[in-house]
Amino acid sequence: MAAVTAVTVLALSALSATAPSVAAAPRTDTVQRSLDRLVSADGLPAALASVTTRDGRTRAYVAGVGDLATGSKVPRDGQVRIGSNTKTFTAVVVLQLVGEGRISLDDPVDTHLPGLVRGEGIDGRHITVRQLLQHTSGLPNYTKYEDLQPRPYAPRDLVDIALRYEADFDPGARWGYSNTNYVLAGLIVEEVTGRPLAQEVDRRIIQRLGLRHTYFPAPGDATIREPHPHGYHRESADGPLRDITEMDPSWSWAAGQMVSTNSDLNRFFSALLRGRLLPDAQLAQMRTTVPADYFGRGAGYGLGLVSRPLSCGGLYWGHGGSFPGYETRGGATEHGRRAAHLAVTTQPTDKTVTQRLDATVDEALCR
């Protein structure tokens, strides 16, 4: 493994020739230096970022190597698994259906999924759609209790896993992050529309915004379609990095299954905050938050949307995502005027490294 580490450090900031519409960053750029440090000092295989300025220009950054086995370059603005950023896409579809009068945020889950949500301290007649989207339902998080193997899962398999465990708290009593909430939100979309969630996300968001490098993988699709850095995982803090790029992502479904690029995420969150995806009333609901220090000091959670304070004043809005092999951070400022997203190719186990990822996003949005 020492040879791999040497390749990682020596190949800092290799640039690919892909995505010509995204400009490369100069070596003296502060964001570039932050990515270089994440690789050289923190030992991450690769880091890549995209920053969109007020005038709509986007600059791409890369550091490290895209494949530790070959030492290949990091694809500039390459695709990554975006994890829980998927939740924002799911929430937007639900809120579009609210705007169309087909769902109410105060509907009990049982209105759309009668009899499905039952368990110890769990009753879908007393949990609302709003509580699903805001993580105030009290439903147990199925990924917390089960070590899910990379195999195909149906969404209801995931719900069944969650319902083996008792409720974390009474609905509305407090905030608690649970992937189960978004699996149920996705099932509600399918019940109301009569179409697969992936089709609704594609039709209502991806095609509408022209997100050419974003997609919802089909069941059993373990690959990443376009140029991408490989994703890695360590079983222990001092263990070797293992390539886990190819994986069936169905265990995360509406909570975390999607693939995208940093620049597409910039476009998505900017468009959302500019009102291009939701009516004003639904966007206001989405931005109504409860405290969620899980995402950092001063963070709030709306309906699939996270607010975080900026060091230069004000807030930025996004989500972030963790998926085996990848970690993403980022968002857009008020009204979507600036946007930045950062991805690294292993999930940091050191909290200080994660804090440095957030600090890099803050730096990009504040300068």
C-alpha positions, 0 to 999 in steps of 0.5 A: 500500500505504500506504493499507492500512497506515494502515487497519490501524493506525487500525482497531486492535481492531475487534470483531465481533458474532459468537460471543456465547458468548465474552466480549469483552476489556476495553481495559485487559487485558494480552493485549489490549495485546499484540495491539494492539502486534502490529498497530501496532508489528509491522505484522500485519494482524490478531491474535485470541486466546481465553483460557479460565480455570480456571472454564471462562470464555472471553474473546476478543480482536481487533486490526487489521482482518479485510479490508485491502481493505474495512477490515472488522472482525475476526470475534471468535473467527473461523475460521483455518487452523490448520496444524500443529495438525492434527498433534495431531488426527492423532496422537490418532486414531492413538493411539486406534487403538493403545488399541484394539489395531489399531496398535502404536507399534512397528509398522514402517510397512511393516506397514500400508503395505507397500512404499510407503516406499522411497528413498535411505537410506529403508526403511519396514521400519525406521521405526516408527509412533512415529518418525513421530509423534515426528519421529525417522524421518529422512524428508525433509520434502517441503515443504522441498524443493518449492515446492508450488503451490496445486492439489489433491494426493493424499496419495500425491503428497506421499509421492512428492515426499518420496521423491525425496530422501535420508533426513535421518538414520537412523531414531531417530538424532535429531529432525527435523521433517518433514511427511512423517511425518504424511502417512504417519500419516494414510495408516496411519489410512485403511488400518487403518480403511478410512475417510477420515482426515477422517471419522475426525477428525470422528467421533472428535474433532470430534463427540465434543467438540462442536467446532462451528467445526472441520473438515477441508476436503474435497479442492478446498475452498479457502474458509473456511466461517464468519466469518474474517479474511483471510490475507496473504502478502508475497513479500519483506520490503518487498513488499505484502501479498497476500490468499491466504485462498482456497487448496486446502489439500490439499498439507498434508493430515494435517500441516496442512489443518484449519480451527478457531477459537482457542476450539475449540483451547482446548477440544480441548487442554484435553479431551486433557490431561484424558484425555477423548480417550485412555486413560491409557497412550496419553496418557502416551506422547503426553506422553513427549518428546524435546528439540525446540528448534525450538519454542523453548528448553526445548521437547520433542516428544512424539507430536504434542504439544509441551511448552514451559516457562512463565515462572511455572513448569511447562509448557504443552502444545500444538502451533502451526501455520503455514499461508500467511496464518495463524500460530497459537500456544497450548496448555493447562496441565497437566491442561487447567485453563487454555488460550490460543490466538493467531492472526495473519493473516500468517506473521511473517518476523521471529523476534522477532515470533514470540517475541512471539506465544509471550510473549503465550501465556505471559502469558495462561496465567500471569496 
